């Protein structure tokens, strides 16, 4: 489950927690028409925090997988 998404400089920080374990976090960047312009996997940082640094600007969609 995603608990928080925030910008930290150019990076997107995601706090994701599950009752078992979060295995991956996928980040998508959408343009104004809703098309995916970038997609990638976040890198796990300290604790429940993950990080992704996009190269494109747009709406951020985040999905956690267990």
PyMOL Python script that loads the backbone (N, CA, C, O; Angstrom):
from pymol import cmd

cmd.read_pdbstr("""\
ATOM      1  N   UNK A   1       0.831  -1.160   0.000  1.00  0.00           N
ATOM      2  CA  UNK A   1       0.000   0.000   0.000  1.00  0.00           C
ATOM      3  C   UNK A   1       0.894   1.247   0.000  1.00  0.00           C
ATOM      4  O   UNK A   1       1.889   1.312   0.722  1.00  0.00           O
ATOM      5  N   UNK A   2       0.527   2.214  -0.806  1.00  0.00           N
ATOM      6  CA  UNK A   2       1.246   3.477  -0.880  1.00  0.00           C
ATOM      7  C   UNK A   2       0.755   4.381   0.250  1.00  0.00           C
ATOM      8  O   UNK A   2      -0.442   4.639   0.375  1.00  0.00           O
ATOM      9  N   UNK A   3       1.683   4.853   1.064  1.00  0.00           N
ATOM     10  CA  UNK A   3       1.324   5.731   2.177  1.00  0.00           C
ATOM     11  C   UNK A   3       1.650   7.187   1.896  1.00  0.00           C
ATOM     12  O   UNK A   3       1.010   8.087   2.441  1.00  0.00           O
ATOM     13  N   UNK A   4       2.643   7.422   1.049  1.00  0.00           N
ATOM     14  CA  UNK A   4       3.037   8.806   0.775  1.00  0.00           C
ATOM     15  C   UNK A   4       3.852   8.871  -0.505  1.00  0.00           C
ATOM     16  O   UNK A   4       4.663   7.988  -0.785  1.00  0.00           O
ATOM     17  N   UNK A   5       3.627   9.931  -1.282  1.00  0.00           N
ATOM     18  CA  UNK A   5       4.421  10.217  -2.482  1.00  0.00           C
ATOM     19  C   UNK A   5       4.816  11.681  -2.389  1.00  0.00           C
ATOM     20  O   UNK A   5       3.969  12.550  -2.181  1.00  0.00           O
ATOM     21  N   UNK A   6       6.111  11.952  -2.546  1.00  0.00           N
ATOM     22  CA  UNK A   6       6.579  13.327  -2.442  1.00  0.00           C
ATOM     23  C   UNK A   6       7.749  13.573  -3.380  1.00  0.00           C
ATOM     24  O   UNK A   6       8.464  12.645  -3.757  1.00  0.00           O
ATOM     25  N   UNK A   7       7.933  14.822  -3.748  1.00  0.00           N
ATOM     26  CA  UNK A   7       9.101  15.226  -4.540  1.00  0.00           C
ATOM     27  C   UNK A   7      10.216  15.594  -3.582  1.00  0.00           C
ATOM     28  O   UNK A   7       9.988  16.243  -2.562  1.00  0.00           O
ATOM     29  N   UNK A   8      11.415  15.175  -3.920  1.00  0.00           N
ATOM     30  CA  UNK A   8      12.603  15.526  -3.139  1.00  0.00           C
ATOM     31  C   UNK A   8      13.670  15.923  -4.146  1.00  0.00           C
ATOM     32  O   UNK A   8      14.436  15.083  -4.619  1.00  0.00           O
ATOM     33  N   UNK A   9      13.714  17.216  -4.471  1.00  0.00           N
ATOM     34  CA  UNK A   9      14.578  17.656  -5.564  1.00  0.00           C
ATOM     35  C   UNK A   9      13.999  17.136  -6.867  1.00  0.00           C
ATOM     36  O   UNK A   9      12.820  17.353  -7.150  1.00  0.00           O
ATOM     37  N   UNK A  10      14.803  16.456  -7.660  1.00  0.00           N
ATOM     38  CA  UNK A  10      14.316  15.866  -8.913  1.00  0.00           C
ATOM     39  C   UNK A  10      13.717  14.476  -8.707  1.00  0.00           C
ATOM     40  O   UNK A  10      13.042  13.946  -9.589  1.00  0.00           O
ATOM     41  N   UNK A  11      13.965  13.897  -7.549  1.00  0.00           N
ATOM     42  CA  UNK A  11      13.510  12.535  -7.277  1.00  0.00           C
ATOM     43  C   UNK A  11      12.071  12.515  -6.756  1.00  0.00           C
ATOM     44  O   UNK A  11      11.583  13.485  -6.177  1.00  0.00           O
ATOM     45  N   UNK A  12      11.417  11.384  -6.981  1.00  0.00           N
ATOM     46  CA  UNK A  12      10.108  11.094  -6.408  1.00  0.00           C
ATOM     47  C   UNK A  12      10.350  10.066  -5.317  1.00  0.00           C
ATOM     48  O   UNK A  12      10.925   9.007  -5.567  1.00  0.00           O
ATOM     49  N   UNK A  13       9.910  10.381  -4.108  1.00  0.00           N
ATOM     50  CA  UNK A  13      10.051   9.466  -2.978  1.00  0.00           C
ATOM     51  C   UNK A  13       8.694   8.858  -2.664  1.00  0.00           C
ATOM     52  O   UNK A  13       7.679   9.554  -2.628  1.00  0.00           O
ATOM     53  N   UNK A  14       8.691   7.541  -2.436  1.00  0.00           N
ATOM     54  CA  UNK A  14       7.460   6.804  -2.189  1.00  0.00           C
ATOM     55  C   UNK A  14       7.612   6.004  -0.900  1.00  0.00           C
ATOM     56  O   UNK A  14       8.577   5.261  -0.722  1.00  0.00           O
ATOM     57  N   UNK A  15       6.647   6.169  -0.010  1.00  0.00           N
ATOM     58  CA  UNK A  15       6.620   5.329   1.193  1.00  0.00           C
ATOM     59  C   UNK A  15       5.568   4.261   0.954  1.00  0.00           C
ATOM     60  O   UNK A  15       4.378   4.558   0.841  1.00  0.00           O
ATOM     61  N   UNK A  16       6.022   3.004   0.879  1.00  0.00           N
ATOM     62  CA  UNK A  16       5.132   1.877   0.579  1.00  0.00           C
ATOM     63  C   UNK A  16       5.328   0.794   1.627  1.00  0.00           C
ATOM     64  O   UNK A  16       6.456   0.415   1.946  1.00  0.00           O
ATOM     65  N   UNK A  17       4.212   0.299   2.160  1.00  0.00           N
ATOM     66  CA  UNK A  17       4.274  -0.723   3.200  1.00  0.00           C
ATOM     67  C   UNK A  17       3.178  -1.744   2.943  1.00  0.00           C
ATOM     68  O   UNK A  17       2.095  -1.402   2.469  1.00  0.00           O
ATOM     69  N   UNK A  18       3.468  -3.003   3.261  1.00  0.00           N
ATOM     70  CA  UNK A  18       2.503  -4.093   3.108  1.00  0.00           C
ATOM     71  C   UNK A  18       2.593  -4.967   4.351  1.00  0.00           C
ATOM     72  O   UNK A  18       3.595  -4.919   5.065  1.00  0.00           O
ATOM     73  N   UNK A  19       1.563  -5.764   4.620  1.00  0.00           N
ATOM     74  CA  UNK A  19       1.592  -6.631   5.794  1.00  0.00           C
ATOM     75  C   UNK A  19       2.652  -7.723   5.682  1.00  0.00           C
ATOM     76  O   UNK A  19       3.079  -8.268   6.700  1.00  0.00           O
ATOM     77  N   UNK A  20       3.083  -8.054   4.464  1.00  0.00           N
ATOM     78  CA  UNK A  20       4.140  -9.047   4.268  1.00  0.00           C
ATOM     79  C   UNK A  20       5.420  -8.344   3.843  1.00  0.00           C
ATOM     80  O   UNK A  20       6.365  -8.246   4.626  1.00  0.00           O
ATOM     81  N   UNK A  21       5.458  -7.851   2.601  1.00  0.00           N
ATOM     82  CA  UNK A  21       6.638  -7.176   2.094  1.00  0.00           C
ATOM     83  C   UNK A  21       6.319  -6.539   0.744  1.00  0.00           C
ATOM     84  O   UNK A  21       5.615  -7.136  -0.070  1.00  0.00           O
ATOM     85  N   UNK A  22       6.818  -5.360   0.506  1.00  0.00           N
ATOM     86  CA  UNK A  22       6.711  -4.732  -0.807  1.00  0.00           C
ATOM     87  C   UNK A  22       7.923  -5.183  -1.610  1.00  0.00           C
ATOM     88  O   UNK A  22       9.061  -4.957  -1.200  1.00  0.00           O
ATOM     89  N   UNK A  23       7.679  -5.828  -2.766  1.00  0.00           N
ATOM     90  CA  UNK A  23       8.777  -6.330  -3.594  1.00  0.00           C
ATOM     91  C   UNK A  23       9.245  -5.317  -4.613  1.00  0.00           C
ATOM     92  O   UNK A  23      10.427  -5.278  -4.953  1.00  0.00           O
ATOM     93  N   UNK A  24       8.320  -4.484  -5.112  1.00  0.00           N
ATOM     94  CA  UNK A  24       8.711  -3.496  -6.113  1.00  0.00           C
ATOM     95  C   UNK A  24       7.719  -2.339  -6.119  1.00  0.00           C
ATOM     96  O   UNK A  24       6.576  -2.464  -5.679  1.00  0.00           O
ATOM     97  N   UNK A  25       8.198  -1.211  -6.632  1.00  0.00           N
ATOM     98  CA  UNK A  25       7.379  -0.026  -6.803  1.00  0.00           C
ATOM     99  C   UNK A  25       7.573   0.445  -8.238  1.00  0.00           C
ATOM    100  O   UNK A  25       8.701   0.690  -8.665  1.00  0.00           O
ATOM    101  N   UNK A  26       6.480   0.571  -8.981  1.00  0.00           N
ATOM    102  CA  UNK A  26       6.541   1.040 -10.359  1.00  0.00           C
ATOM    103  C   UNK A  26       6.008   2.471 -10.416  1.00  0.00           C
ATOM    104  O   UNK A  26       4.981   2.793  -9.819  1.00  0.00           O
ATOM    105  N   UNK A  27       6.730   3.319 -11.148  1.00  0.00           N
ATOM    106  CA  UNK A  27       6.347   4.714 -11.304  1.00  0.00           C
ATOM    107  C   UNK A  27       6.080   4.980 -12.777  1.00  0.00           C
ATOM    108  O   UNK A  27       6.867   4.588 -13.639  1.00  0.00           O
ATOM    109  N   UNK A  28       4.968   5.647 -13.061  1.00  0.00           N
ATOM    110  CA  UNK A  28       4.644   6.053 -14.429  1.00  0.00           C
ATOM    111  C   UNK A  28       4.462   7.559 -14.449  1.00  0.00           C
ATOM    112  O   UNK A  28       3.906   8.140 -13.516  1.00  0.00           O
ATOM    113  N   UNK A  29       4.933   8.188 -15.517  1.00  0.00           N
ATOM    114  CA  UNK A  29       4.745   9.613 -15.736  1.00  0.00           C
ATOM    115  C   UNK A  29       3.827   9.754 -16.945  1.00  0.00           C
ATOM    116  O   UNK A  29       4.105   9.208 -18.012  1.00  0.00           O
ATOM    117  N   UNK A  30       2.721  10.497 -16.767  1.00  0.00           N
ATOM    118  CA  UNK A  30       1.736  10.677 -17.830  1.00  0.00           C
ATOM    119  C   UNK A  30       1.779  12.106 -18.353  1.00  0.00           C
ATOM    120  O   UNK A  30       2.024  13.045 -17.595  1.00  0.00           O
ATOM    121  N   UNK A  31       1.537  12.272 -19.672  1.00  0.00           N
ATOM    122  CA  UNK A  31       1.424  13.615 -20.241  1.00  0.00           C
ATOM    123  C   UNK A  31       0.008  14.149 -20.014  1.00  0.00           C
ATOM    124  O   UNK A  31      -0.810  13.479 -19.383  1.00  0.00           O
ATOM    125  N   UNK A  32      -0.285  15.339 -20.516  1.00  0.00           N
ATOM    126  CA  UNK A  32      -1.598  15.957 -20.270  1.00  0.00           C
ATOM    127  C   UNK A  32      -2.750  15.180 -20.905  1.00  0.00           C
ATOM    128  O   UNK A  32      -3.894  15.322 -20.475  1.00  0.00           O
ATOM    129  N   UNK A  33      -2.471  14.365 -21.916  1.00  0.00           N
ATOM    130  CA  UNK A  33      -3.509  13.528 -22.524  1.00  0.00           C
ATOM    131  C   UNK A  33      -3.656  12.187 -21.801  1.00  0.00           C
ATOM    132  O   UNK A  33      -4.501  11.374 -22.179  1.00  0.00           O
ATOM    133  N   UNK A  34      -2.850  11.949 -20.773  1.00  0.00           N
ATOM    134  CA  UNK A  34      -2.936  10.701 -20.029  1.00  0.00           C
ATOM    135  C   UNK A  34      -2.125   9.568 -20.605  1.00  0.00           C
ATOM    136  O   UNK A  34      -2.276   8.423 -20.179  1.00  0.00           O
ATOM    137  N   UNK A  35      -1.263   9.861 -21.567  1.00  0.00           N
ATOM    138  CA  UNK A  35      -0.403   8.833 -22.162  1.00  0.00           C
ATOM    139  C   UNK A  35       0.868   8.663 -21.325  1.00  0.00           C
ATOM    140  O   UNK A  35       1.421   9.634 -20.808  1.00  0.00           O
ATOM    141  N   UNK A  36       1.311   7.428 -21.203  1.00  0.00           N
ATOM    142  CA  UNK A  36       2.541   7.139 -20.462  1.00  0.00           C
ATOM    143  C   UNK A  36       3.731   7.630 -21.289  1.00  0.00           C
ATOM    144  O   UNK A  36       3.937   7.194 -22.422  1.00  0.00           O
ATOM    145  N   UNK A  37       4.507   8.543 -20.704  1.00  0.00           N
ATOM    146  CA  UNK A  37       5.713   9.031 -21.382  1.00  0.00           C
ATOM    147  C   UNK A  37       6.980   8.453 -20.766  1.00  0.00           C
ATOM    148  O   UNK A  37       8.060   8.527 -21.351  1.00  0.00           O
ATOM    149  N   UNK A  38       6.832   7.879 -19.583  1.00  0.00           N
ATOM    150  CA  UNK A  38       7.972   7.253 -18.914  1.00  0.00           C
ATOM    151  C   UNK A  38       7.454   6.255 -17.896  1.00  0.00           C
ATOM    152  O   UNK A  38       6.420   6.468 -17.262  1.00  0.00           O
ATOM    153  N   UNK A  39       8.194   5.156 -17.749  1.00  0.00           N
ATOM    154  CA  UNK A  39       7.819   4.133 -16.777  1.00  0.00           C
ATOM    155  C   UNK A  39       9.095   3.493 -16.259  1.00  0.00           C
ATOM    156  O   UNK A  39      10.020   3.232 -17.029  1.00  0.00           O
ATOM    157  N   UNK A  40       9.149   3.240 -14.962  1.00  0.00           N
ATOM    158  CA  UNK A  40      10.336   2.601 -14.409  1.00  0.00           C
ATOM    159  C   UNK A  40      10.107   2.095 -12.998  1.00  0.00           C
ATOM    160  O   UNK A  40       9.080   2.366 -12.376  1.00  0.00           O
ATOM    161  N   UNK A  41      11.087   1.355 -12.511  1.00  0.00           N
ATOM    162  CA  UNK A  41      11.027   0.780 -11.174  1.00  0.00           C
ATOM    163  C   UNK A  41      11.747   1.680 -10.178  1.00  0.00           C
ATOM    164  O   UNK A  41      12.831   2.195 -10.452  1.00  0.00           O
ATOM    165  N   UNK A  42      11.124   1.857  -9.021  1.00  0.00           N
ATOM    166  CA  UNK A  42      11.767   2.597  -7.947  1.00  0.00           C
ATOM    167  C   UNK A  42      12.839   1.745  -7.294  1.00  0.00           C
ATOM    168  O   UNK A  42      12.798   0.516  -7.350  1.00  0.00           O
ATOM    169  N   UNK A  43      13.799   2.416  -6.675  1.00  0.00           N
ATOM    170  CA  UNK A  43      14.855   1.732  -5.939  1.00  0.00           C
ATOM    171  C   UNK A  43      14.556   1.818  -4.455  1.00  0.00           C
ATOM    172  O   UNK A  43      14.238   2.890  -3.940  1.00  0.00           O
ATOM    173  N   UNK A  44      14.659   0.681  -3.762  1.00  0.00           N
ATOM    174  CA  UNK A  44      14.368   0.693  -2.338  1.00  0.00           C
ATOM    175  C   UNK A  44      15.490   1.408  -1.603  1.00  0.00           C
ATOM    176  O   UNK A  44      16.672   1.142  -1.819  1.00  0.00           O
ATOM    177  N   UNK A  45      15.095   2.310  -0.741  1.00  0.00           N
ATOM    178  CA  UNK A  45      16.036   3.056   0.093  1.00  0.00           C
ATOM    179  C   UNK A  45      15.868   2.578   1.527  1.00  0.00           C
ATOM    180  O   UNK A  45      15.576   1.403   1.747  1.00  0.00           O
ATOM    181  N   UNK A  46      16.038   3.430   2.478  1.00  0.00           N
ATOM    182  CA  UNK A  46      15.956   3.058   3.885  1.00  0.00           C
ATOM    183  C   UNK A  46      14.519   2.759   4.310  1.00  0.00           C
ATOM    184  O   UNK A  46      13.610   3.546   4.047  1.00  0.00           O
ATOM    185  N   UNK A  47      14.323   1.616   4.970  1.00  0.00           N
ATOM    186  CA  UNK A  47      13.013   1.244   5.501  1.00  0.00           C
ATOM    187  C   UNK A  47      11.972   1.051   4.420  1.00  0.00           C
ATOM    188  O   UNK A  47      12.178   0.298   3.469  1.00  0.00           O
ATOM    189  N   UNK A  48      10.840   1.744   4.576  1.00  0.00           N
ATOM    190  CA  UNK A  48       9.725   1.613   3.647  1.00  0.00           C
ATOM    191  C   UNK A  48       9.801   2.607   2.489  1.00  0.00           C
ATOM    192  O   UNK A  48       8.854   2.710   1.709  1.00  0.00           O
ATOM    193  N   UNK A  49      10.895   3.332   2.365  1.00  0.00           N
ATOM    194  CA  UNK A  49      11.018   4.370   1.340  1.00  0.00           C
ATOM    195  C   UNK A  49      11.649   3.836   0.062  1.00  0.00           C
ATOM    196  O   UNK A  49      12.616   3.075   0.093  1.00  0.00           O
ATOM    197  N   UNK A  50      11.077   4.253  -1.057  1.00  0.00           N
ATOM    198  CA  UNK A  50      11.565   3.930  -2.392  1.00  0.00           C
ATOM    199  C   UNK A  50      11.810   5.252  -3.118  1.00  0.00           C
ATOM    200  O   UNK A  50      11.262   6.287  -2.740  1.00  0.00           O
ATOM    201  N   UNK A  51      12.639   5.206  -4.165  1.00  0.00           N
ATOM    202  CA  UNK A  51      12.943   6.446  -4.879  1.00  0.00           C
ATOM    203  C   UNK A  51      13.055   6.188  -6.378  1.00  0.00           C
ATOM    204  O   UNK A  51      13.568   5.159  -6.817  1.00  0.00           O
ATOM    205  N   UNK A  52      12.562   7.146  -7.144  1.00  0.00           N
ATOM    206  CA  UNK A  52      12.644   7.093  -8.603  1.00  0.00           C
ATOM    207  C   UNK A  52      12.942   8.513  -9.092  1.00  0.00           C
ATOM    208  O   UNK A  52      12.316   9.471  -8.641  1.00  0.00           O
ATOM    209  N   UNK A  53      13.898   8.644 -10.012  1.00  0.00           N
ATOM    210  CA  UNK A  53      14.230   9.951 -10.575  1.00  0.00           C
ATOM    211  C   UNK A  53      13.809   9.962 -12.041  1.00  0.00           C
ATOM    212  O   UNK A  53      14.473   9.355 -12.882  1.00  0.00           O
ATOM    213  N   UNK A  54      12.714  10.646 -12.351  1.00  0.00           N
ATOM    214  CA  UNK A  54      12.215  10.672 -13.735  1.00  0.00           C
ATOM    215  C   UNK A  54      13.027  11.632 -14.607  1.00  0.00           C
ATOM    216  O   UNK A  54      13.701  12.537 -14.113  1.00  0.00           O
ATOM    217  N   UNK A  55      12.940  11.407 -15.904  1.00  0.00           N
ATOM    218  CA  UNK A  55      13.551  12.328 -16.867  1.00  0.00           C
ATOM    219  C   UNK A  55      12.480  13.182 -17.533  1.00  0.00           C
ATOM    220  O   UNK A  55      12.798  14.175 -18.188  1.00  0.00           O
ATOM    221  N   UNK A  56      11.210  12.803 -17.369  1.00  0.00           N
ATOM    222  CA  UNK A  56      10.091  13.531 -17.980  1.00  0.00           C
ATOM    223  C   UNK A  56       9.263  14.218 -16.898  1.00  0.00           C
ATOM    224  O   UNK A  56       9.317  13.842 -15.727  1.00  0.00           O
ATOM    225  N   UNK A  57       8.510  15.212 -17.298  1.00  0.00           N
ATOM    226  CA  UNK A  57       7.580  15.911 -16.410  1.00  0.00           C
ATOM    227  C   UNK A  57       6.164  15.426 -16.700  1.00  0.00           C
ATOM    228  O   UNK A  57       5.864  15.034 -17.828  1.00  0.00           O
ATOM    229  N   UNK A  58       5.299  15.447 -15.704  1.00  0.00           N
ATOM    230  CA  UNK A  58       3.910  15.072 -15.905  1.00  0.00           C
ATOM    231  C   UNK A  58       3.287  14.546 -14.635  1.00  0.00           C
ATOM    232  O   UNK A  58       3.870  14.635 -13.555  1.00  0.00           O
ATOM    233  N   UNK A  59       2.098  13.999 -14.775  1.00  0.00           N
ATOM    234  CA  UNK A  59       1.373  13.419 -13.652  1.00  0.00           C
ATOM    235  C   UNK A  59       2.048  12.123 -13.227  1.00  0.00           C
ATOM    236  O   UNK A  59       2.439  11.317 -14.071  1.00  0.00           O
ATOM    237  N   UNK A  60       2.185  11.924 -11.928  1.00  0.00           N
ATOM    238  CA  UNK A  60       2.878  10.758 -11.389  1.00  0.00           C
ATOM    239  C   UNK A  60       1.858   9.732 -10.903  1.00  0.00           C
ATOM    240  O   UNK A  60       0.958  10.054 -10.128  1.00  0.00           O
ATOM    241  N   UNK A  61       2.012   8.495 -11.369  1.00  0.00           N
ATOM    242  CA  UNK A  61       1.209   7.364 -10.921  1.00  0.00           C
ATOM    243  C   UNK A  61       2.176   6.340 -10.309  1.00  0.00           C
ATOM    244  O   UNK A  61       3.195   6.006 -10.913  1.00  0.00           O
ATOM    245  N   UNK A  62       1.852   5.848  -9.110  1.00  0.00           N
ATOM    246  CA  UNK A  62       2.728   4.920  -8.411  1.00  0.00           C
ATOM    247  C   UNK A  62       1.953   3.658  -8.050  1.00  0.00           C
ATOM    248  O   UNK A  62       0.799   3.726  -7.628  1.00  0.00           O
ATOM    249  N   UNK A  63       2.598   2.508  -8.219  1.00  0.00           N
ATOM    250  CA  UNK A  63       1.978   1.223  -7.887  1.00  0.00           C
ATOM    251  C   UNK A  63       2.984   0.375  -7.104  1.00  0.00           C
ATOM    252  O   UNK A  63       4.128   0.210  -7.528  1.00  0.00           O
ATOM    253  N   UNK A  64       2.553  -0.156  -5.970  1.00  0.00           N
ATOM    254  CA  UNK A  64       3.406  -1.058  -5.184  1.00  0.00           C
ATOM    255  C   UNK A  64       2.964  -2.489  -5.427  1.00  0.00           C
ATOM    256  O   UNK A  64       1.775  -2.778  -5.560  1.00  0.00           O
ATOM    257  N   UNK A  65       3.944  -3.376  -5.481  1.00  0.00           N
ATOM    258  CA  UNK A  65       3.656  -4.814  -5.698  1.00  0.00           C
ATOM    259  C   UNK A  65       4.266  -5.629  -4.588  1.00  0.00           C
ATOM    260  O   UNK A  65       5.369  -5.349  -4.119  1.00  0.00           O
ATOM    261  N   UNK A  66       3.523  -6.658  -4.166  1.00  0.00           N
ATOM    262  CA  UNK A  66       4.078  -7.550  -3.137  1.00  0.00           C
ATOM    263  C   UNK A  66       4.286  -8.940  -3.654  1.00  0.00           C
ATOM    264  O   UNK A  66       4.745  -9.811  -2.915  1.00  0.00           O
TER     265      UNK A  66
END
""", "prot")
cmd.dss("prot")
cmd.show_as("cartoon", "prot")
cmd.util.cbc("prot")
cmd.orient("prot")
